[in-house]
Amino acid sequence: MAKRRGKTSSRLGQSRGKKPQRAAVRATPSKLGKVLKNIFLFLALFVVSFILYKVTTNAFWNDLFFLLMLVAGFVALAFFIVWMVLLWLKAIGK
């Protein structure tokens, strides 16, 4: 006959009534600097790939630079959104 186990909580080391505390997200100058650096990096990559897309005549390279341009543009846009959120958090925090 199998032995019955006692009641165990699904979260080990925590009592039932308490919720774990989440760390607060703060907009520090180092985070803003990193995001700005990445925005400029991917914008530069976008511009370079756009120029190479327009200059090349081979279909393979043309498609490759077009895909690189799309990816770099979307990543730059994502970093821009992150930068806007960090600025918003900085403004709300004061």
PDB file of N, CA, C and O in Angstrom:
ATOM      1  N   MET A   1       0.843  -1.151   0.000  1.00  0.00           N
ATOM      2  CA  MET A   1       0.000   0.000   0.000  1.00  0.00           C
ATOM      3  C   MET A   1       0.904   1.234   0.000  1.00  0.00           C
ATOM      4  O   MET A   1       1.909   1.288   0.709  1.00  0.00           O
ATOM      5  N   ALA A   2       0.521   2.229  -0.817  1.00  0.00           N
ATOM      6  CA  ALA A   2       1.325   3.434  -0.971  1.00  0.00           C
ATOM      7  C   ALA A   2       1.152   4.351   0.238  1.00  0.00           C
ATOM      8  O   ALA A   2       0.077   4.428   0.832  1.00  0.00           O
ATOM      9  N   LYS A   3       2.202   5.023   0.576  1.00  0.00           N
ATOM     10  CA  LYS A   3       2.197   5.914   1.708  1.00  0.00           C
ATOM     11  C   LYS A   3       1.661   7.288   1.281  1.00  0.00           C
ATOM     12  O   LYS A   3       2.087   7.821   0.257  1.00  0.00           O
ATOM     13  N   ARG A   4       0.736   7.863   2.051  1.00  0.00           N
ATOM     14  CA  ARG A   4       0.177   9.184   1.733  1.00  0.00           C
ATOM     15  C   ARG A   4       1.119  10.261   2.238  1.00  0.00           C
ATOM     16  O   ARG A   4       1.653  10.188   3.345  1.00  0.00           O
ATOM     17  N   ARG A   5       1.301  11.251   1.398  1.00  0.00           N
ATOM     18  CA  ARG A   5       2.154  12.368   1.784  1.00  0.00           C
ATOM     19  C   ARG A   5       1.305  13.443   2.435  1.00  0.00           C
ATOM     20  O   ARG A   5       0.108  13.559   2.171  1.00  0.00           O
ATOM     21  N   GLY A   6       1.936  14.215   3.278  1.00  0.00           N
ATOM     22  CA  GLY A   6       1.251  15.337   3.909  1.00  0.00           C
ATOM     23  C   GLY A   6       1.091  16.491   2.932  1.00  0.00           C
ATOM     24  O   GLY A   6       1.616  16.457   1.819  1.00  0.00           O
ATOM     25  N   LYS A   7       0.363  17.510   3.359  1.00  0.00           N
ATOM     26  CA  LYS A   7       0.162  18.677   2.502  1.00  0.00           C
ATOM     27  C   LYS A   7       1.469  19.455   2.396  1.00  0.00           C
ATOM     28  O   LYS A   7       2.113  19.767   3.397  1.00  0.00           O
ATOM     29  N   THR A   8       1.841  19.758   1.155  1.00  0.00           N
ATOM     30  CA  THR A   8       3.028  20.580   0.917  1.00  0.00           C
ATOM     31  C   THR A   8       2.618  21.770   0.064  1.00  0.00           C
ATOM     32  O   THR A   8       1.780  21.655  -0.830  1.00  0.00           O
ATOM     33  N   SER A   9       3.215  22.894   0.352  1.00  0.00           N
ATOM     34  CA  SER A   9       2.895  24.069  -0.464  1.00  0.00           C
ATOM     35  C   SER A   9       3.685  24.001  -1.762  1.00  0.00           C
ATOM     36  O   SER A   9       4.772  23.428  -1.821  1.00  0.00           O
ATOM     37  N   SER A  10       3.117  24.594  -2.785  1.00  0.00           N
ATOM     38  CA  SER A  10       3.773  24.559  -4.083  1.00  0.00           C
ATOM     39  C   SER A  10       5.000  25.452  -4.100  1.00  0.00           C
ATOM     40  O   SER A  10       5.931  25.215  -4.870  1.00  0.00           O
ATOM     41  N   ARG A  11       5.011  26.479  -3.254  1.00  0.00           N
ATOM     42  CA  ARG A  11       6.171  27.372  -3.172  1.00  0.00           C
ATOM     43  C   ARG A  11       6.970  27.006  -1.937  1.00  0.00           C
ATOM     44  O   ARG A  11       6.513  27.207  -0.812  1.00  0.00           O
ATOM     45  N   LEU A  12       8.149  26.474  -2.143  1.00  0.00           N
ATOM     46  CA  LEU A  12       8.967  26.055  -1.017  1.00  0.00           C
ATOM     47  C   LEU A  12       9.570  27.263  -0.329  1.00  0.00           C
ATOM     48  O   LEU A  12      10.041  28.185  -0.995  1.00  0.00           O
ATOM     49  N   GLY A  13       9.561  27.271   0.970  1.00  0.00           N
ATOM     50  CA  GLY A  13      10.183  28.328   1.734  1.00  0.00           C
ATOM     51  C   GLY A  13       9.340  29.577   1.900  1.00  0.00           C
ATOM     52  O   GLY A  13       9.827  30.572   2.436  1.00  0.00           O
ATOM     53  N   GLN A  14       8.094  29.557   1.459  1.00  0.00           N
ATOM     54  CA  GLN A  14       7.238  30.730   1.583  1.00  0.00           C
ATOM     55  C   GLN A  14       5.949  30.308   2.272  1.00  0.00           C
ATOM     56  O   GLN A  14       5.437  29.208   2.064  1.00  0.00           O
ATOM     57  N   SER A  15       5.444  31.211   3.094  1.00  0.00           N
ATOM     58  CA  SER A  15       4.169  30.918   3.721  1.00  0.00           C
ATOM     59  C   SER A  15       3.056  31.187   2.717  1.00  0.00           C
ATOM     60  O   SER A  15       3.276  31.841   1.698  1.00  0.00           O
ATOM     61  N   ARG A  16       1.892  30.694   2.999  1.00  0.00           N
ATOM     62  CA  ARG A  16       0.797  30.787   2.043  1.00  0.00           C
ATOM     63  C   ARG A  16       0.277  32.196   1.847  1.00  0.00           C
ATOM     64  O   ARG A  16      -0.097  32.549   0.729  1.00  0.00           O
ATOM     65  N   GLY A  17       0.236  33.006   2.875  1.00  0.00           N
ATOM     66  CA  GLY A  17      -0.394  34.310   2.784  1.00  0.00           C
ATOM     67  C   GLY A  17       0.484  35.392   2.162  1.00  0.00           C
ATOM     68  O   GLY A  17      -0.032  36.419   1.722  1.00  0.00           O
ATOM     69  N   LYS A  18       1.769  35.190   2.116  1.00  0.00           N
ATOM     70  CA  LYS A  18       2.666  36.237   1.639  1.00  0.00           C
ATOM     71  C   LYS A  18       2.972  36.053   0.160  1.00  0.00           C
ATOM     72  O   LYS A  18       3.174  34.939  -0.324  1.00  0.00           O
ATOM     73  N   LYS A  19       3.000  37.180  -0.540  1.00  0.00           N
ATOM     74  CA  LYS A  19       3.392  37.155  -1.942  1.00  0.00           C
ATOM     75  C   LYS A  19       4.860  37.568  -2.030  1.00  0.00           C
ATOM     76  O   LYS A  19       5.321  38.395  -1.243  1.00  0.00           O
ATOM     77  N   PRO A  20       5.582  37.004  -2.970  1.00  0.00           N
ATOM     78  CA  PRO A  20       6.983  37.425  -3.099  1.00  0.00           C
ATOM     79  C   PRO A  20       7.072  38.865  -3.574  1.00  0.00           C
ATOM     80  O   PRO A  20       6.282  39.297  -4.414  1.00  0.00           O
ATOM     81  N   GLN A  21       8.025  39.604  -3.041  1.00  0.00           N
ATOM     82  CA  GLN A  21       8.188  41.000  -3.424  1.00  0.00           C
ATOM     83  C   GLN A  21       8.922  41.079  -4.746  1.00  0.00           C
ATOM     84  O   GLN A  21       9.915  40.387  -4.971  1.00  0.00           O
ATOM     85  N   ARG A  22       8.409  41.947  -5.626  1.00  0.00           N
ATOM     86  CA  ARG A  22       9.064  42.148  -6.913  1.00  0.00           C
ATOM     87  C   ARG A  22      10.016  43.318  -6.801  1.00  0.00           C
ATOM     88  O   ARG A  22       9.763  44.282  -6.078  1.00  0.00           O
ATOM     89  N   ALA A  23      11.102  43.219  -7.518  1.00  0.00           N
ATOM     90  CA  ALA A  23      12.080  44.304  -7.513  1.00  0.00           C
ATOM     91  C   ALA A  23      11.533  45.472  -8.327  1.00  0.00           C
ATOM     92  O   ALA A  23      10.935  45.271  -9.384  1.00  0.00           O
ATOM     93  N   ALA A  24      11.735  46.668  -7.842  1.00  0.00           N
ATOM     94  CA  ALA A  24      11.260  47.855  -8.542  1.00  0.00           C
ATOM     95  C   ALA A  24      12.181  48.162  -9.716  1.00  0.00           C
ATOM     96  O   ALA A  24      13.402  48.055  -9.602  1.00  0.00           O
ATOM     97  N   VAL A  25      11.593  48.542 -10.834  1.00  0.00           N
ATOM     98  CA  VAL A  25      12.369  48.921 -12.011  1.00  0.00           C
ATOM     99  C   VAL A  25      12.652  50.408 -11.921  1.00  0.00           C
ATOM    100  O   VAL A  25      11.733  51.224 -11.851  1.00  0.00           O
ATOM    101  N   ARG A  26      13.917  50.750 -11.925  1.00  0.00           N
ATOM    102  CA  ARG A  26      14.305  52.152 -11.809  1.00  0.00           C
ATOM    103  C   ARG A  26      15.037  52.570 -13.082  1.00  0.00           C
ATOM    104  O   ARG A  26      15.792  51.794 -13.668  1.00  0.00           O
ATOM    105  N   ALA A  27      14.798  53.798 -13.487  1.00  0.00           N
ATOM    106  CA  ALA A  27      15.460  54.350 -14.666  1.00  0.00           C
ATOM    107  C   ALA A  27      16.740  55.039 -14.221  1.00  0.00           C
ATOM    108  O   ALA A  27      16.729  56.223 -13.883  1.00  0.00           O
ATOM    109  N   THR A  28      17.832  54.305 -14.221  1.00  0.00           N
ATOM    110  CA  THR A  28      19.108  54.871 -13.819  1.00  0.00           C
ATOM    111  C   THR A  28      19.815  55.454 -15.041  1.00  0.00           C
ATOM    112  O   THR A  28      19.524  55.065 -16.172  1.00  0.00           O
ATOM    113  N   PRO A  29      20.737  56.379 -14.816  1.00  0.00           N
ATOM    114  CA  PRO A  29      21.466  56.947 -15.958  1.00  0.00           C
ATOM    115  C   PRO A  29      22.253  55.904 -16.748  1.00  0.00           C
ATOM    116  O   PRO A  29      22.431  56.056 -17.956  1.00  0.00           O
ATOM    117  N   SER A  30      22.723  54.853 -16.087  1.00  0.00           N
ATOM    118  CA  SER A  30      23.467  53.821 -16.820  1.00  0.00           C
ATOM    119  C   SER A  30      22.547  53.050 -17.767  1.00  0.00           C
ATOM    120  O   SER A  30      22.951  52.699 -18.876  1.00  0.00           O
ATOM    121  N   LYS A  31      21.309  52.786 -17.333  1.00  0.00           N
ATOM    122  CA  LYS A  31      20.357  52.107 -18.217  1.00  0.00           C
ATOM    123  C   LYS A  31      20.002  52.986 -19.411  1.00  0.00           C
ATOM    124  O   LYS A  31      19.927  52.512 -20.545  1.00  0.00           O
ATOM    125  N   LEU A  32      19.782  54.278 -19.139  1.00  0.00           N
ATOM    126  CA  LEU A  32      19.461  55.199 -20.228  1.00  0.00           C
ATOM    127  C   LEU A  32      20.621  55.298 -21.209  1.00  0.00           C
ATOM    128  O   LEU A  32      20.406  55.363 -22.420  1.00  0.00           O
ATOM    129  N   GLY A  33      21.840  55.311 -20.700  1.00  0.00           N
ATOM    130  CA  GLY A  33      23.015  55.377 -21.567  1.00  0.00           C
ATOM    131  C   GLY A  33      23.173  54.142 -22.433  1.00  0.00           C
ATOM    132  O   GLY A  33      23.496  54.237 -23.617  1.00  0.00           O
ATOM    133  N   LYS A  34      22.940  52.976 -21.831  1.00  0.00           N
ATOM    134  CA  LYS A  34      23.050  51.732 -22.601  1.00  0.00           C
ATOM    135  C   LYS A  34      21.999  51.666 -23.695  1.00  0.00           C
ATOM    136  O   LYS A  34      22.282  51.234 -24.812  1.00  0.00           O
ATOM    137  N   VAL A  35      20.791  52.093 -23.373  1.00  0.00           N
ATOM    138  CA  VAL A  35      19.717  52.059 -24.359  1.00  0.00           C
ATOM    139  C   VAL A  35      20.010  53.033 -25.490  1.00  0.00           C
ATOM    140  O   VAL A  35      19.808  52.697 -26.657  1.00  0.00           O
ATOM    141  N   LEU A  36      20.485  54.243 -25.165  1.00  0.00           N
ATOM    142  CA  LEU A  36      20.826  55.209 -26.204  1.00  0.00           C
ATOM    143  C   LEU A  36      21.967  54.709 -27.092  1.00  0.00           C
ATOM    144  O   LEU A  36      21.949  54.902 -28.308  1.00  0.00           O
ATOM    145  N   LYS A  37      22.963  54.064 -26.470  1.00  0.00           N
ATOM    146  CA  LYS A  37      24.074  53.510 -27.245  1.00  0.00           C
ATOM    147  C   LYS A  37      23.575  52.450 -28.218  1.00  0.00           C
ATOM    148  O   LYS A  37      24.009  52.411 -29.369  1.00  0.00           O
ATOM    149  N   ASN A  38      22.670  51.591 -27.765  1.00  0.00           N
ATOM    150  CA  ASN A  38      22.127  50.552 -28.640  1.00  0.00           C
ATOM    151  C   ASN A  38      21.230  51.133 -29.728  1.00  0.00           C
ATOM    152  O   ASN A  38      21.211  50.622 -30.848  1.00  0.00           O
ATOM    153  N   ILE A  39      20.483  52.197 -29.414  1.00  0.00           N
ATOM    154  CA  ILE A  39      19.663  52.845 -30.443  1.00  0.00           C
ATOM    155  C   ILE A  39      20.553  53.362 -31.559  1.00  0.00           C
ATOM    156  O   ILE A  39      20.289  53.111 -32.735  1.00  0.00           O
ATOM    157  N   PHE A  40      21.613  54.090 -31.194  1.00  0.00           N
ATOM    158  CA  PHE A  40      22.502  54.639 -32.214  1.00  0.00           C
ATOM    159  C   PHE A  40      23.235  53.554 -32.985  1.00  0.00           C
ATOM    160  O   PHE A  40      23.469  53.698 -34.185  1.00  0.00           O
ATOM    161  N   LEU A  41      23.600  52.473 -32.310  1.00  0.00           N
ATOM    162  CA  LEU A  41      24.272  51.366 -32.984  1.00  0.00           C
ATOM    163  C   LEU A  41      23.375  50.744 -34.050  1.00  0.00           C
ATOM    164  O   LEU A  41      23.804  50.536 -35.185  1.00  0.00           O
ATOM    165  N   PHE A  42      22.131  50.449 -33.683  1.00  0.00           N
ATOM    166  CA  PHE A  42      21.242  49.803 -34.640  1.00  0.00           C
ATOM    167  C   PHE A  42      20.733  50.778 -35.695  1.00  0.00           C
ATOM    168  O   PHE A  42      20.408  50.361 -36.807  1.00  0.00           O
ATOM    169  N   LEU A  43      20.657  52.061 -35.373  1.00  0.00           N
ATOM    170  CA  LEU A  43      20.340  53.042 -36.412  1.00  0.00           C
ATOM    171  C   LEU A  43      21.471  53.141 -37.424  1.00  0.00           C
ATOM    172  O   LEU A  43      21.217  53.249 -38.624  1.00  0.00           O
ATOM    173  N   ALA A  44      22.718  53.106 -36.958  1.00  0.00           N
ATOM    174  CA  ALA A  44      23.862  53.127 -37.879  1.00  0.00           C
ATOM    175  C   ALA A  44      23.869  51.871 -38.753  1.00  0.00           C
ATOM    176  O   ALA A  44      24.130  51.945 -39.953  1.00  0.00           O
ATOM    177  N   LEU A  45      23.580  50.721 -38.144  1.00  0.00           N
ATOM    178  CA  LEU A  45      23.501  49.478 -38.916  1.00  0.00           C
ATOM    179  C   LEU A  45      22.370  49.543 -39.938  1.00  0.00           C
ATOM    180  O   LEU A  45      22.507  49.041 -41.054  1.00  0.00           O
ATOM    181  N   PHE A  46      21.262  50.156 -39.559  1.00  0.00           N
ATOM    182  CA  PHE A  46      20.141  50.332 -40.477  1.00  0.00           C
ATOM    183  C   PHE A  46      20.539  51.210 -41.661  1.00  0.00           C
ATOM    184  O   PHE A  46      20.231  50.888 -42.809  1.00  0.00           O
ATOM    185  N   VAL A  47      21.223  52.317 -41.381  1.00  0.00           N
ATOM    186  CA  VAL A  47      21.625  53.227 -42.461  1.00  0.00           C
ATOM    187  C   VAL A  47      22.640  52.572 -43.385  1.00  0.00           C
ATOM    188  O   VAL A  47      22.537  52.702 -44.605  1.00  0.00           O
ATOM    189  N   VAL A  48      23.621  51.871 -42.823  1.00  0.00           N
ATOM    190  CA  VAL A  48      24.628  51.196 -43.647  1.00  0.00           C
ATOM    191  C   VAL A  48      23.982  50.129 -44.517  1.00  0.00           C
ATOM    192  O   VAL A  48      24.286  50.029 -45.706  1.00  0.00           O
ATOM    193  N   SER A  49      23.105  49.342 -43.943  1.00  0.00           N
ATOM    194  CA  SER A  49      22.452  48.296 -44.737  1.00  0.00           C
ATOM    195  C   SER A  49      21.512  48.902 -45.782  1.00  0.00           C
ATOM    196  O   SER A  49      21.338  48.328 -46.857  1.00  0.00           O
ATOM    197  N   PHE A  50      20.902  50.059 -45.478  1.00  0.00           N
ATOM    198  CA  PHE A  50      20.063  50.724 -46.473  1.00  0.00           C
ATOM    199  C   PHE A  50      20.889  51.217 -47.658  1.00  0.00           C
ATOM    200  O   PHE A  50      20.486  51.070 -48.812  1.00  0.00           O
ATOM    201  N   ILE A  51      22.051  51.806 -47.362  1.00  0.00           N
ATOM    202  CA  ILE A  51      22.929  52.281 -48.429  1.00  0.00           C
ATOM    203  C   ILE A  51      23.417  51.104 -49.278  1.00  0.00           C
ATOM    204  O   ILE A  51      23.415  51.181 -50.507  1.00  0.00           O
ATOM    205  N   LEU A  52      23.832  50.022 -48.627  1.00  0.00           N
ATOM    206  CA  LEU A  52      24.295  48.843 -49.374  1.00  0.00           C
ATOM    207  C   LEU A  52      23.157  48.191 -50.151  1.00  0.00           C
ATOM    208  O   LEU A  52      23.387  47.620 -51.218  1.00  0.00           O
ATOM    209  N   TYR A  53      21.942  48.268 -49.635  1.00  0.00           N
ATOM    210  CA  TYR A  53      20.776  47.740 -50.349  1.00  0.00           C
ATOM    211  C   TYR A  53      20.552  48.506 -51.649  1.00  0.00           C
ATOM    212  O   TYR A  53      20.232  47.911 -52.679  1.00  0.00           O
ATOM    213  N   LYS A  54      20.718  49.812 -51.600  1.00  0.00           N
ATOM    214  CA  LYS A  54      20.515  50.640 -52.787  1.00  0.00           C
ATOM    215  C   LYS A  54      21.665  50.520 -53.791  1.00  0.00           C
ATOM    216  O   LYS A  54      21.455  50.662 -54.995  1.00  0.00           O
ATOM    217  N   VAL A  55      22.876  50.259 -53.298  1.00  0.00           N
ATOM    218  CA  VAL A  55      24.052  50.238 -54.162  1.00  0.00           C
ATOM    219  C   VAL A  55      24.215  48.906 -54.887  1.00  0.00           C
ATOM    220  O   VAL A  55      24.589  48.887 -56.059  1.00  0.00           O
ATOM    221  N   THR A  56      23.943  47.805 -54.215  1.00  0.00           N
ATOM    222  CA  THR A  56      24.210  46.489 -54.802  1.00  0.00           C
ATOM    223  C   THR A  56      23.239  46.179 -55.929  1.00  0.00           C
ATOM    224  O   THR A  56      22.105  46.657 -55.949  1.00  0.00           O
ATOM    225  N   THR A  57      23.718  45.358 -56.875  1.00  0.00           N
ATOM    226  CA  THR A  57      22.886  44.964 -58.011  1.00  0.00           C
ATOM    227  C   THR A  57      22.576  43.477 -57.998  1.00  0.00           C
ATOM    228  O   THR A  57      21.614  43.042 -58.630  1.00  0.00           O
ATOM    229  N   ASN A  58      23.374  42.691 -57.289  1.00  0.00           N
ATOM    230  CA  ASN A  58      23.142  41.256 -57.207  1.00  0.00           C
ATOM    231  C   ASN A  58      21.892  40.990 -56.361  1.00  0.00           C
ATOM    232  O   ASN A  58      21.695  41.625 -55.325  1.00  0.00           O
ATOM    233  N   ALA A  59      21.061  40.064 -56.799  1.00  0.00           N
ATOM    234  CA  ALA A  59      19.797  39.787 -56.115  1.00  0.00           C
ATOM    235  C   ALA A  59      20.026  39.209 -54.714  1.00  0.00           C
ATOM    236  O   ALA A  59      19.308  39.548 -53.773  1.00  0.00           O
ATOM    237  N   PHE A  60      21.032  38.336 -54.582  1.00  0.00           N
ATOM    238  CA  PHE A  60      21.307  37.727 -53.276  1.00  0.00           C
ATOM    239  C   PHE A  60      21.677  38.796 -52.248  1.00  0.00           C
ATOM    240  O   PHE A  60      21.107  38.839 -51.159  1.00  0.00           O
ATOM    241  N   TRP A  61      22.644  39.669 -52.601  1.00  0.00           N
ATOM    242  CA  TRP A  61      23.082  40.703 -51.684  1.00  0.00           C
ATOM    243  C   TRP A  61      21.976  41.720 -51.433  1.00  0.00           C
ATOM    244  O   TRP A  61      21.840  42.251 -50.331  1.00  0.00           O
ATOM    245  N   ASN A  62      21.195  41.981 -52.466  1.00  0.00           N
ATOM    246  CA  ASN A  62      20.084  42.916 -52.315  1.00  0.00           C
ATOM    247  C   ASN A  62      19.077  42.398 -51.275  1.00  0.00           C
ATOM    248  O   ASN A  62      18.634  43.148 -50.404  1.00  0.00           O
ATOM    249  N   ASP A  63      18.726  41.124 -51.375  1.00  0.00           N
ATOM    250  CA  ASP A  63      17.797  40.526 -50.405  1.00  0.00           C
ATOM    251  C   ASP A  63      18.405  40.461 -49.006  1.00  0.00           C
ATOM    252  O   ASP A  63      17.721  40.701 -48.011  1.00  0.00           O
ATOM    253  N   LEU A  64      19.692  40.135 -48.939  1.00  0.00           N
ATOM    254  CA  LEU A  64      20.358  40.035 -47.639  1.00  0.00           C
ATOM    255  C   LEU A  64      20.387  41.390 -46.934  1.00  0.00           C
ATOM    256  O   LEU A  64      20.078  41.480 -45.746  1.00  0.00           O
ATOM    257  N   PHE A  65      20.756  42.441 -47.664  1.00  0.00           N
ATOM    258  CA  PHE A  65      20.795  43.769 -47.046  1.00  0.00           C
ATOM    259  C   PHE A  65      19.401  44.282 -46.714  1.00  0.00           C
ATOM    260  O   PHE A  65      19.234  45.044 -45.762  1.00  0.00           O
ATOM    261  N   PHE A  66      18.408  43.879 -47.477  1.00  0.00           N
ATOM    262  CA  PHE A  66      17.038  44.268 -47.157  1.00  0.00           C
ATOM    263  C   PHE A  66      16.584  43.628 -45.848  1.00  0.00           C
ATOM    264  O   PHE A  66      15.978  44.292 -45.008  1.00  0.00           O
ATOM    265  N   LEU A  67      16.876  42.337 -45.674  1.00  0.00           N
ATOM    266  CA  LEU A  67      16.514  41.662 -44.418  1.00  0.00           C
ATOM    267  C   LEU A  67      17.279  42.250 -43.235  1.00  0.00           C
ATOM    268  O   LEU A  67      16.721  42.443 -42.155  1.00  0.00           O
ATOM    269  N   LEU A  68      18.567  42.535 -43.453  1.00  0.00           N
ATOM    270  CA  LEU A  68      19.359  43.145 -42.388  1.00  0.00           C
ATOM    271  C   LEU A  68      18.818  44.520 -42.020  1.00  0.00           C
ATOM    272  O   LEU A  68      18.810  44.903 -40.850  1.00  0.00           O
ATOM    273  N   MET A  69      18.367  45.258 -43.029  1.00  0.00           N
ATOM    274  CA  MET A  69      17.783  46.574 -42.788  1.00  0.00           C
ATOM    275  C   MET A  69      16.497  46.449 -41.980  1.00  0.00           C
ATOM    276  O   MET A  69      16.272  47.223 -41.050  1.00  0.00           O
ATOM    277  N   LEU A  70      15.654  45.482 -42.327  1.00  0.00           N
ATOM    278  CA  LEU A  70      14.409  45.292 -41.579  1.00  0.00           C
ATOM    279  C   LEU A  70      14.665  44.918 -40.120  1.00  0.00           C
ATOM    280  O   LEU A  70      14.051  45.479 -39.212  1.00  0.00           O
ATOM    281  N   VAL A  71      15.561  43.984 -39.905  1.00  0.00           N
ATOM    282  CA  VAL A  71      15.850  43.531 -38.538  1.00  0.00           C
ATOM    283  C   VAL A  71      16.453  44.665 -37.716  1.00  0.00           C
ATOM    284  O   VAL A  71      16.042  44.894 -36.579  1.00  0.00           O
ATOM    285  N   ALA A  72      17.421  45.372 -38.284  1.00  0.00           N
ATOM    286  CA  ALA A  72      18.056  46.471 -37.547  1.00  0.00           C
ATOM    287  C   ALA A  72      17.051  47.585 -37.266  1.00  0.00           C
ATOM    288  O   ALA A  72      17.103  48.204 -36.203  1.00  0.00           O
ATOM    289  N   GLY A  73      16.151  47.847 -38.187  1.00  0.00           N
ATOM    290  CA  GLY A  73      15.137  48.875 -37.967  1.00  0.00           C
ATOM    291  C   GLY A  73      14.183  48.509 -36.854  1.00  0.00           C
ATOM    292  O   GLY A  73      13.850  49.352 -36.021  1.00  0.00           O
ATOM    293  N   PHE A  74      13.738  47.260 -36.825  1.00  0.00           N
ATOM    294  CA  PHE A  74      12.823  46.836 -35.764  1.00  0.00           C
ATOM    295  C   PHE A  74      13.512  46.803 -34.405  1.00  0.00           C
ATOM    296  O   PHE A  74      12.900  47.145 -33.393  1.00  0.00           O
ATOM    297  N   VAL A  75      14.762  46.400 -34.371  1.00  0.00           N
ATOM    298  CA  VAL A  75      15.492  46.386 -33.096  1.00  0.00           C
ATOM    299  C   VAL A  75      15.714  47.817 -32.605  1.00  0.00           C
ATOM    300  O   VAL A  75      15.582  48.092 -31.413  1.00  0.00           O
ATOM    301  N   ALA A  76      16.049  48.724 -33.519  1.00  0.00           N
ATOM    302  CA  ALA A  76      16.209  50.132 -33.134  1.00  0.00           C
ATOM    303  C   ALA A  76      14.891  50.701 -32.627  1.00  0.00           C
ATOM    304  O   ALA A  76      14.873  51.463 -31.660  1.00  0.00           O
ATOM    305  N   LEU A  77      13.789  50.337 -33.273  1.00  0.00           N
ATOM    306  CA  LEU A  77      12.474  50.780 -32.815  1.00  0.00           C
ATOM    307  C   LEU A  77      12.150  50.222 -31.426  1.00  0.00           C
ATOM    308  O   LEU A  77      11.578  50.923 -30.591  1.00  0.00           O
ATOM    309  N   ALA A  78      12.512  48.976 -31.184  1.00  0.00           N
ATOM    310  CA  ALA A  78      12.276  48.372 -29.861  1.00  0.00           C
ATOM    311  C   ALA A  78      13.091  49.095 -28.786  1.00  0.00           C
ATOM    312  O   ALA A  78      12.583  49.362 -27.697  1.00  0.00           O
ATOM    313  N   PHE A  79      14.342  49.409 -29.085  1.00  0.00           N
ATOM    314  CA  PHE A  79      15.156  50.151 -28.119  1.00  0.00           C
ATOM    315  C   PHE A  79      14.615  51.556 -27.911  1.00  0.00           C
ATOM    316  O   PHE A  79      14.706  52.091 -26.806  1.00  0.00           O
ATOM    317  N   PHE A  80      14.056  52.164 -28.947  1.00  0.00           N
ATOM    318  CA  PHE A  80      13.455  53.480 -28.793  1.00  0.00           C
ATOM    319  C   PHE A  80      12.258  53.414 -27.845  1.00  0.00           C
ATOM    320  O   PHE A  80      12.069  54.303 -27.015  1.00  0.00           O
ATOM    321  N   ILE A  81      11.456  52.365 -27.968  1.00  0.00           N
ATOM    322  CA  ILE A  81      10.309  52.194 -27.070  1.00  0.00           C
ATOM    323  C   ILE A  81      10.783  51.991 -25.634  1.00  0.00           C
ATOM    324  O   ILE A  81      10.199  52.544 -24.702  1.00  0.00           O
ATOM    325  N   VAL A  82      11.838  51.201 -25.454  1.00  0.00           N
ATOM    326  CA  VAL A  82      12.404  50.989 -24.112  1.00  0.00           C
ATOM    327  C   VAL A  82      12.915  52.303 -23.549  1.00  0.00           C
ATOM    328  O   VAL A  82      12.727  52.582 -22.365  1.00  0.00           O
ATOM    329  N   TRP A  83      13.560  53.114 -24.379  1.00  0.00           N
ATOM    330  CA  TRP A  83      14.052  54.416 -23.940  1.00  0.00           C
ATOM    331  C   TRP A  83      12.911  55.325 -23.505  1.00  0.00           C
ATOM    332  O   TRP A  83      13.016  56.030 -22.501  1.00  0.00           O
ATOM    333  N   MET A  84      11.814  55.305 -24.273  1.00  0.00           N
ATOM    334  CA  MET A  84      10.656  56.117 -23.908  1.00  0.00           C
ATOM    335  C   MET A  84      10.055  55.657 -22.579  1.00  0.00           C
ATOM    336  O   MET A  84       9.655  56.484 -21.760  1.00  0.00           O
ATOM    337  N   VAL A  85       9.992  54.351 -22.364  1.00  0.00           N
ATOM    338  CA  VAL A  85       9.462  53.822 -21.103  1.00  0.00           C
ATOM    339  C   VAL A  85      10.364  54.219 -19.939  1.00  0.00           C
ATOM    340  O   VAL A  85       9.872  54.593 -18.874  1.00  0.00           O
ATOM    341  N   LEU A  86      11.675  54.141 -20.131  1.00  0.00           N
ATOM    342  CA  LEU A  86      12.585  54.536 -19.059  1.00  0.00           C
ATOM    343  C   LEU A  86      12.466  56.027 -18.749  1.00  0.00           C
ATOM    344  O   LEU A  86      12.536  56.424 -17.586  1.00  0.00           O
ATOM    345  N   LEU A  87      12.289  56.850 -19.774  1.00  0.00           N
ATOM    346  CA  LEU A  87      12.078  58.276 -19.520  1.00  0.00           C
ATOM    347  C   LEU A  87      10.776  58.517 -18.770  1.00  0.00           C
ATOM    348  O   LEU A  87      10.702  59.382 -17.898  1.00  0.00           O
ATOM    349  N   TRP A  88       9.758  57.751 -19.112  1.00  0.00           N
ATOM    350  CA  TRP A  88       8.472  57.870 -18.426  1.00  0.00           C
ATOM    351  C   TRP A  88       8.612  57.456 -16.959  1.00  0.00           C
ATOM    352  O   TRP A  88       8.081  58.120 -16.068  1.00  0.00           O
ATOM    353  N   LEU A  89       9.329  56.361 -16.715  1.00  0.00           N
ATOM    354  CA  LEU A  89       9.551  55.916 -15.336  1.00  0.00           C
ATOM    355  C   LEU A  89      10.365  56.941 -14.544  1.00  0.00           C
ATOM    356  O   LEU A  89      10.123  57.149 -13.355  1.00  0.00           O
ATOM    357  N   LYS A  90      11.314  57.568 -15.199  1.00  0.00           N
ATOM    358  CA  LYS A  90      12.114  58.592 -14.534  1.00  0.00           C
ATOM    359  C   LYS A  90      11.242  59.806 -14.181  1.00  0.00           C
ATOM    360  O   LYS A  90      11.399  60.392 -13.110  1.00  0.00           O
ATOM    361  N   ALA A  91      10.335  60.177 -15.070  1.00  0.00           N
ATOM    362  CA  ALA A  91       9.467  61.325 -14.809  1.00  0.00           C
ATOM    363  C   ALA A  91       8.453  61.018 -13.713  1.00  0.00           C
ATOM    364  O   ALA A  91       8.153  61.885 -12.893  1.00  0.00           O
ATOM    365  N   ILE A  92       7.929  59.818 -13.687  1.00  0.00           N
ATOM    366  CA  ILE A  92       6.940  59.427 -12.680  1.00  0.00           C
ATOM    367  C   ILE A  92       7.604  59.271 -11.311  1.00  0.00           C
ATOM    368  O   ILE A  92       6.980  59.543 -10.285  1.00  0.00           O
ATOM    369  N   GLY A  93       8.848  58.840 -11.289  1.00  0.00           N
ATOM    370  CA  GLY A  93       9.531  58.574 -10.018  1.00  0.00           C
ATOM    371  C   GLY A  93       9.831  59.814  -9.200  1.00  0.00           C
ATOM    372  O   GLY A  93      10.068  59.707  -7.996  1.00  0.00           O
ATOM    373  N   LYS A  94       9.828  60.975  -9.808  1.00  0.00           N
ATOM    374  CA  LYS A  94      10.172  62.200  -9.054  1.00  0.00           C
ATOM    375  C   LYS A  94       9.037  62.720  -8.263  1.00  0.00           C
ATOM    376  O   LYS A  94       9.174  63.736  -7.582  1.00  0.00           O
TER     377      LYS A  94
END
